Amino acid sequence: MRYPEEIVQPMRQELVGLGIEELRTADEVDRWIAGAKGTGMLVINSICGCAAGAARPGVAAALQHRVRPQQLATVFAGQDQEATARARSYIDQPPSSPSVALFRDGKLVDFLPRARIERRSADEVARDLAAMFDRHFGS
């Protein structure tokens, strides 16, 4: 179900306001992946309660960690369907939203699915993401 943009815009802005590039078309996703030299994080945003309560605030907190991805992007599941489908084609995991995918040089290195977000706090999600950043992007 596609929601009216005026309802979704604040949820988009939570991530865009953190400096995360919003990808709204399949071509934008392809360009981001192709140009993703070094480390990257792609957030699959969602309108659900676990996105609001844990995923978006968890991402915000994790980005304060000393090790973090160089490139940041997001797609919005249920809203930007073409972009989300293309993003999922690079992830090679069952569809899951919200979720967070980590890339190195355009290749998936780790994935935080909805099952590890829902029923958890933003702090728990942030700790998981920070550990993933350390594991894959730390020196």
MDAnalysis code that builds the backbone (N, CA, C; Angstrom):
import MDAnalysis as mda
import numpy as np

u = mda.Universe.empty(417, n_residues=139, atom_resindex=np.repeat(np.arange(139), 3), trajectory=True)
u.add_TopologyAttr("name", ["N", "CA", "C"] * 139)
u.add_TopologyAttr("resid", np.arange(1, 140))
u.add_TopologyAttr("resname", ["MET", "ARG", "TYR", "PRO", "GLU", "GLU", "ILE", "VAL", "GLN", "PRO", "MET", "ARG", "GLN", "GLU", "LEU", "VAL", "GLY", "LEU", "GLY", "ILE", "GLU", "GLU", "LEU", "ARG", "THR", "ALA", "ASP", "GLU", "VAL", "ASP", "ARG", "TRP", "ILE", "ALA", "GLY", "ALA", "LYS", "GLY", "THR", "GLY", "MET", "LEU", "VAL", "ILE", "ASN", "SER", "ILE", "CYS", "GLY", "CYS", "ALA", "ALA", "GLY", "ALA", "ALA", "ARG", "PRO", "GLY", "VAL", "ALA", "ALA", "ALA", "LEU", "GLN", "HIS", "ARG", "VAL", "ARG", "PRO", "GLN", "GLN", "LEU", "ALA", "THR", "VAL", "PHE", "ALA", "GLY", "GLN", "ASP", "GLN", "GLU", "ALA", "THR", "ALA", "ARG", "ALA", "ARG", "SER", "TYR", "ILE", "ASP", "GLN", "PRO", "PRO", "SER", "SER", "PRO", "SER", "VAL", "ALA", "LEU", "PHE", "ARG", "ASP", "GLY", "LYS", "LEU", "VAL", "ASP", "PHE", "LEU", "PRO", "ARG", "ALA", "ARG", "ILE", "GLU", "ARG", "ARG", "SER", "ALA", "ASP", "GLU", "VAL", "ALA", "ARG", "ASP", "LEU", "ALA", "ALA", "MET", "PHE", "ASP", "ARG", "HIS", "PHE", "GLY", "SER"])
u.atoms.positions = np.array([
    [0.846, -1.194, 0.000],
    [0.000, 0.000, 0.000],
    [0.882, 1.244, 0.000],
    [0.573, 2.133, -0.879],
    [1.293, 3.397, -0.966],
    [0.552, 4.442, -0.129],
    [1.280, 5.113, 0.761],
    [0.689, 6.127, 1.625],
    [0.862, 7.501, 1.002],
    [0.017, 8.465, 1.352],
    [0.192, 9.827, 0.842],
    [1.571, 10.376, 1.247],
    [2.178, 11.077, 0.319],
    [3.538, 11.584, 0.537],
    [3.635, 12.475, 1.778],
    [2.607, 13.229, 2.077],
    [2.674, 14.116, 3.248],
    [2.782, 13.326, 4.557],
    [2.302, 12.101, 4.568],
    [2.431, 11.241, 5.752],
    [3.841, 10.654, 5.827],
    [4.386, 10.304, 4.689],
    [5.677, 9.611, 4.622],
    [6.866, 10.572, 4.732],
    [6.697, 11.804, 4.294],
    [7.819, 12.741, 4.229],
    [8.593, 12.880, 5.546],
    [7.952, 12.992, 6.695],
    [8.734, 13.087, 7.933],
    [9.592, 11.838, 8.198],
    [9.108, 10.685, 7.766],
    [9.866, 9.441, 7.945],
    [11.061, 9.395, 7.003],
    [10.890, 9.942, 5.812],
    [12.019, 10.066, 4.881],
    [13.055, 11.019, 5.475],
    [12.560, 12.144, 5.997],
    [13.435, 13.211, 6.483],
    [14.288, 12.766, 7.674],
    [13.790, 11.833, 8.470],
    [14.591, 11.341, 9.598],
    [15.943, 10.823, 9.122],
    [15.974, 10.141, 7.987],
    [17.234, 9.603, 7.470],
    [17.970, 10.623, 6.608],
    [17.246, 11.330, 5.759],
    [17.871, 12.342, 4.903],
    [18.547, 13.409, 5.772],
    [17.920, 13.744, 6.880],
    [18.489, 14.733, 7.794],
    [19.803, 14.299, 8.425],
    [20.090, 13.005, 8.360],
    [21.366, 12.481, 8.875],
    [22.454, 12.482, 7.801],
    [22.104, 12.984, 6.617],
    [23.063, 12.980, 5.517],
    [23.006, 11.719, 4.673],
    [21.917, 10.969, 4.794],
    [21.742, 9.740, 4.030],
    [21.037, 10.089, 2.722],
    [21.633, 9.682, 1.616],
    [21.094, 9.978, 0.289],
    [19.867, 9.114, 0.009],
    [18.787, 9.747, -0.389],
    [17.578, 9.007, -0.713],
    [17.602, 8.597, -2.184],
    [17.389, 7.320, -2.421],
    [17.354, 6.769, -3.774],
    [15.903, 6.422, -4.086],
    [15.353, 7.034, -5.137],
    [13.918, 6.863, -5.406],
    [13.628, 6.114, -6.691],
    [14.668, 5.782, -7.472],
    [14.465, 5.031, -8.712],
    [15.483, 3.889, -8.781],
    [15.187, 2.921, -9.629],
    [16.122, 1.806, -9.839],
    [17.454, 2.322, -10.379],
    [17.412, 3.302, -11.289],
    [18.647, 3.864, -11.841],
    [19.505, 4.512, -10.759],
    [18.877, 5.208, -9.815],
    [19.634, 5.821, -8.716],
    [20.293, 4.746, -7.862],
    [19.600, 3.639, -7.618],
    [20.183, 2.535, -6.850],
    [21.377, 1.952, -7.614],
    [21.208, 1.702, -8.908],
    [22.307, 1.160, -9.714],
    [23.521, 2.083, -9.687],
    [23.290, 3.382, -9.831],
    [24.409, 4.345, -9.803],
    [25.097, 4.344, -8.437],
    [24.308, 4.257, -7.364],
    [24.898, 4.252, -6.023],
    [25.763, 3.005, -5.826],
    [25.252, 1.859, -6.195],
    [26.015, 0.610, -6.058],
    [27.267, 0.665, -6.929],
    [27.120, 1.080, -8.177],
    [28.266, 1.138, -9.101],
    [29.331, 2.114, -8.613],
    [28.913, 3.193, -7.979],
    [29.855, 4.203, -7.501],
    [30.294, 4.001, -6.067],
    [29.843, 2.932, -5.440],
    [30.123, 2.700, -4.013],
    [31.526, 2.147, -3.836],
    [32.509, 3.015, -3.919],
    [33.890, 2.627, -3.636],
    [34.098, 2.738, -2.132],
    [34.694, 1.747, -1.551],
    [34.872, 1.750, -0.106],
    [33.656, 1.159, 0.571],
    [33.237, 1.767, 1.670],
    [32.192, 1.193, 2.498],
    [30.868, 1.936, 2.338],
    [29.778, 1.196, 2.421],
    [28.465, 1.801, 2.260],
    [27.414, 1.123, 3.112],
    [26.385, 1.888, 3.405],
    [25.238, 1.380, 4.153],
    [23.978, 1.790, 3.401],
    [23.093, 0.824, 3.183],
    [21.815, 1.076, 2.534],
    [20.706, 0.693, 3.510],
    [19.901, 1.665, 3.885],
    [18.787, 1.443, 4.811],
    [17.510, 1.271, 3.994],
    [16.810, 0.166, 4.214],
    [15.485, 0.004, 3.624],
    [14.494, 0.488, 4.680],
    [14.002, 1.678, 4.449],
    [13.106, 2.365, 5.372],
    [11.692, 1.799, 5.218],
    [10.868, 2.046, 6.218],
    [9.504, 1.525, 6.215],
    [8.613, 2.424, 7.067],
    [7.323, 2.315, 6.855],
    [6.360, 3.116, 7.619],
    [5.975, 2.437, 8.939],
    [6.414, 1.203, 9.149],
    [5.979, 0.422, 10.311],
    [6.521, 0.970, 11.636],
    [5.942, 0.489, 12.700],
    [6.328, 0.936, 14.031],
    [7.756, 0.601, 14.402],
    [8.272, -0.555, 13.970],
    [9.655, -0.892, 14.334],
    [10.653, -0.027, 13.577],
    [10.265, 0.520, 12.429],
    [11.140, 1.476, 11.738],
    [11.216, 2.766, 12.542],
    [10.062, 3.213, 13.049],
    [10.008, 4.457, 13.815],
    [10.655, 4.313, 15.184],
    [10.421, 3.178, 15.843],
    [10.883, 3.019, 17.215],
    [12.287, 2.487, 17.365],
    [12.770, 1.736, 16.370],
    [14.081, 1.094, 16.521],
    [15.019, 1.325, 15.338],
    [14.534, 1.149, 14.110],
    [15.442, 1.198, 12.954],
    [16.015, 2.592, 12.716],
    [15.161, 3.575, 12.488],
    [15.686, 4.916, 12.181],
    [16.469, 5.506, 13.347],
    [15.962, 5.435, 14.590],
    [16.778, 5.962, 15.693],
    [18.045, 5.142, 15.927],
    [17.987, 3.831, 15.667],
    [19.177, 2.985, 15.800],
    [20.238, 3.344, 14.785],
    [19.822, 3.608, 13.546],
    [20.759, 4.051, 12.507],
    [21.379, 5.376, 12.921],
    [20.564, 6.309, 13.391],
    [21.079, 7.622, 13.806],
    [22.139, 7.468, 14.897],
    [21.865, 6.643, 15.879],
    [22.831, 6.439, 16.967],
    [24.088, 5.731, 16.473],
    [23.930, 4.743, 15.610],
    [25.088, 4.001, 15.098],
    [26.016, 4.902, 14.291],
    [25.465, 5.903, 13.631],
    [26.301, 6.802, 12.831],
    [27.172, 7.711, 13.700],
    [26.967, 7.683, 15.011],
    [27.838, 8.414, 15.937],
    [29.060, 7.590, 16.327],
    [29.081, 6.325, 15.945],
    [30.179, 5.411, 16.270],
    [31.457, 5.859, 15.560],
    [32.597, 5.558, 16.145],
    [33.887, 5.994, 15.581],
    [34.166, 5.366, 14.219],
    [33.672, 4.167, 13.973],
    [33.794, 3.511, 12.674],
    [32.416, 3.558, 12.036],
    [32.363, 4.060, 10.819],
    [31.076, 4.154, 10.127],
    [31.291, 4.056, 8.630],
    [30.234, 3.726, 7.889],
    [30.355, 3.628, 6.433],
    [30.646, 4.989, 5.805],
    [31.337, 4.947, 4.672],
    [31.665, 6.178, 3.952],
    [30.467, 6.711, 3.175],
    [29.701, 5.814, 2.569],
    [28.562, 6.221, 1.757],
    [27.273, 5.699, 2.377],
    [26.262, 6.557, 2.366],
    [25.004, 6.247, 3.035],
    [23.847, 6.482, 2.076],
    [22.944, 5.516, 2.005],
    [21.775, 5.663, 1.134],
    [20.571, 4.978, 1.765],
    [19.397, 5.331, 1.256],
    [18.159, 4.733, 1.729],
    [17.148, 4.622, 0.594],
    [16.321, 3.606, 0.674],
    [15.137, 3.456, -0.169],
    [13.954, 3.277, 0.773],
    [12.752, 3.567, 0.282],
    [11.572, 3.474, 1.139],
    [10.643, 2.376, 0.613],
    [10.587, 1.269, 1.356],
    [9.730, 0.133, 0.972],
    [8.273, 0.547, 0.976],
    [7.537, 0.071, -0.005],
    [6.120, 0.367, -0.101],
    [5.815, 1.699, -0.751],
    [6.796, 2.561, -0.832],
    [6.614, 3.880, -1.431],
    [7.342, 3.957, -2.774],
    [8.620, 3.703, -2.743],
    [9.446, 3.751, -3.951],
    [9.740, 2.304, -4.337],
    [8.727, 1.656, -4.892],
    [8.767, 0.214, -5.107],
    [9.857, -0.213, -6.081],
    [10.054, 0.534, -7.155],
    [11.079, 0.197, -8.146],
    [12.473, 0.273, -7.510],
    [12.730, 1.327, -6.775],
    [14.033, 1.492, -6.114],
    [14.253, 0.394, -5.075],
    [13.216, 0.080, -4.320],
    [13.340, -0.941, -3.283],
    [13.594, -2.315, -3.901],
    [12.884, -2.630, -4.970],
    [13.097, -3.920, -5.644],
    [14.525, -4.021, -6.175],
    [15.040, -2.932, -6.734],
    [16.400, -2.957, -7.257],
    [17.402, -3.089, -6.111],
    [17.190, -2.382, -5.030],
    [18.089, -2.496, -3.874],
    [18.102, -3.938, -3.372],
    [16.940, -4.538, -3.268],
    [16.854, -5.922, -2.784],
    [17.557, -6.900, -3.723],
    [17.627, -6.567, -4.998],
    [18.310, -7.446, -5.950],
    [19.813, -7.528, -5.664],
    [20.371, -6.530, -5.010],
    [21.783, -6.524, -4.644],
    [22.028, -7.178, -3.286],
    [20.973, -7.415, -2.534],
    [21.116, -7.881, -1.156],
    [21.097, -9.400, -1.036],
    [20.424, -10.108, -1.902],
    [20.419, -11.573, -1.895],
    [19.967, -12.153, -0.551],
    [18.907, -11.568, -0.014],
    [18.258, -12.021, 1.210],
    [16.763, -11.903, 0.984],
    [15.952, -12.623, 1.736],
    [14.497, -12.446, 1.591],
    [14.113, -10.988, 1.864],
    [13.092, -10.472, 1.173],
    [12.665, -9.091, 1.403],
    [12.385, -8.845, 2.889],
    [12.857, -7.716, 3.361],
    [12.761, -7.406, 4.782],
    [12.792, -5.889, 4.946],
    [11.750, -5.354, 5.585],
    [11.765, -3.916, 5.839],
    [11.092, -3.638, 7.179],
    [11.740, -2.810, 7.966],
    [13.002, -2.142, 7.692],
    [14.164, -3.135, 7.770],
    [15.269, -2.720, 7.184],
    [16.495, -3.512, 7.262],
    [17.674, -2.615, 6.889],
    [18.875, -3.129, 7.131],
    [20.089, -2.372, 6.825],
    [21.082, -3.321, 6.177],
    [21.605, -2.909, 5.020],
    [22.600, -3.693, 4.295],
    [23.918, -2.936, 4.280],
    [25.003, -3.647, 4.541],
    [26.340, -3.051, 4.486],
    [27.071, -3.576, 3.261],
    [27.760, -2.681, 2.578],
    [28.482, -3.008, 1.358],
    [29.939, -2.570, 1.464],
    [30.794, -3.304, 0.779],
    [32.175, -2.883, 0.568],
    [32.409, -2.985, -0.934],
    [32.778, -1.854, -1.535],
    [33.000, -1.786, -2.985],
    [31.829, -2.368, -3.772],
    [30.617, -2.054, -3.338],
    [29.421, -2.473, -4.051],
    [28.975, -3.903, -3.815],
    [29.662, -4.630, -2.944],
    [29.314, -6.029, -2.648],
    [28.775, -6.124, -1.221],
    [27.681, -6.859, -1.064],
    [27.079, -7.043, 0.253],
    [28.044, -7.766, 1.189],
    [28.236, -7.213, 2.395],
    [29.084, -7.874, 3.396],
    [28.315, -8.257, 4.651],
    [27.166, -7.617, 4.914],
    [26.374, -7.962, 6.097],
    [24.977, -7.387, 5.928],
    [24.057, -7.933, 6.708],
    [22.657, -7.547, 6.577],
    [21.978, -7.655, 7.931],
    [21.263, -6.613, 8.312],
    [20.469, -6.597, 9.541],
    [18.996, -6.621, 9.123],
    [18.344, -7.790, 9.211],
    [16.955, -7.901, 8.760],
    [15.965, -7.406, 9.812],
    [14.744, -7.277, 9.386],
    [13.662, -6.853, 10.276],
    [13.588, -7.720, 11.535],
    [13.836, -9.019, 11.400],
    [13.754, -9.925, 12.548],
    [14.724, -9.535, 13.661],
    [15.807, -8.832, 13.320],
    [16.767, -8.379, 14.333],
    [16.525, -6.915, 14.714],
    [15.414, -6.350, 14.244],
    [15.047, -4.968, 14.572],
    [13.767, -4.939, 15.404],
    [12.727, -5.639, 14.928],
    [11.437, -5.571, 15.623],
    [11.548, -6.146, 17.033],
    [10.767, -5.571, 17.934],
    [10.757, -5.955, 19.356],
    [12.102, -5.702, 20.045],
    [12.922, -4.827, 19.473],
    [14.194, -4.449, 20.090],
    [14.232, -2.941, 20.213],
    [15.101, -2.447, 21.070],
    [15.211, -1.001, 21.261],
    [16.158, -0.398, 20.226],
    [16.062, 0.902, 20.074],
    [16.978, 1.622, 19.182],
    [18.420, 1.424, 19.635],
    [18.655, 1.398, 20.941],
    [20.018, 1.189, 21.456],
    [20.552, -0.184, 21.072],
    [19.702, -1.199, 21.134],
    [20.139, -2.546, 20.739],
    [20.469, -2.598, 19.254],
    [19.645, -1.966, 18.433],
    [19.900, -1.921, 16.995],
    [21.199, -1.159, 16.733],
    [21.389, -0.030, 17.410],
    [22.620, 0.751, 17.234],
    [23.854, -0.060, 17.621],
    [23.765, -0.818, 18.707],
    [24.905, -1.656, 19.121],
    [25.216, -2.726, 18.075],
    [24.165, -3.343, 17.528],
    [24.373, -4.334, 16.466],
    [25.046, -3.699, 15.255],
    [24.552, -2.547, 14.847],
    [25.136, -1.880, 13.680],
    [26.586, -1.461, 13.945],
    [26.859, -0.914, 15.116],
    [28.228, -0.515, 15.444],
    [29.162, -1.726, 15.419],
    [28.706, -2.856, 15.922],
    [29.525, -4.083, 15.880],
    [29.750, -4.527, 14.440],
    [28.728, -4.387, 13.610],
    [28.875, -4.725, 12.186],
    [29.864, -3.764, 11.516],
    [29.788, -2.475, 11.843],
    [30.743, -1.506, 11.281],
    [32.166, -1.889, 11.671],
    [32.360, -2.199, 12.955],
    [33.705, -2.581, 13.417],
    [34.199, -3.824, 12.688],
    [33.341, -4.812, 12.564],
    [33.712, -6.089, 11.952],
    [34.100, -5.925, 10.481],
    [33.366, -5.111, 9.763],
    [33.584, -5.032, 8.308],
    [34.347, -3.795, 7.846],
    [34.319, -2.731, 8.643],
    [34.908, -1.472, 8.182],
    [36.060, -0.994, 9.075],
    [36.240, -1.639, 10.229],
    [37.298, -1.222, 11.157],
    [38.674, -1.546, 10.597],
    [39.663, -0.849, 11.109],
    [41.022, -1.085, 10.579],
    [41.744, -2.194, 11.276],
])
